[in-house]
Amino acid sequence: MESDVEYIQLFMQYESDEMPVVFFYEVDLRDDRLALREMHVFANGTVKLESDPYDDVIEVCPIPTVDELNAKVWGDGFHAVVISKEEFNEIWNTGIYGGNLTAP
């Protein structure tokens, strides 16, 4: 399954303290790019873990590719990069994110 999973870090333009500014997605490439897990990082550094990203949603939507996000298909306020499984799991396991809150 290792090669069937992609890890994405998505920077979002700041809108308010209630909205995350960095998202992390563990994407299942075999299941229509659905998220297996996701994390939200807020401007104050708080990390929210989501082990069931589709628990409270009305419509299940796939996670766009990094190329789609960076091509502004989904809007202007996004910048995405592929990260490693280790980077994702480090944040997931500790609940701590010490990286940039804005796109590099």
Beta strands, then each sheet from edge to edge (+ up, - down):
strand 1: 5-12
strand 2: 22-28
strand 3: 34-41
strand 4: 47-50
strand 5: 78-83
sheet 1: 4+ 3- 2+ 1- 5+
end
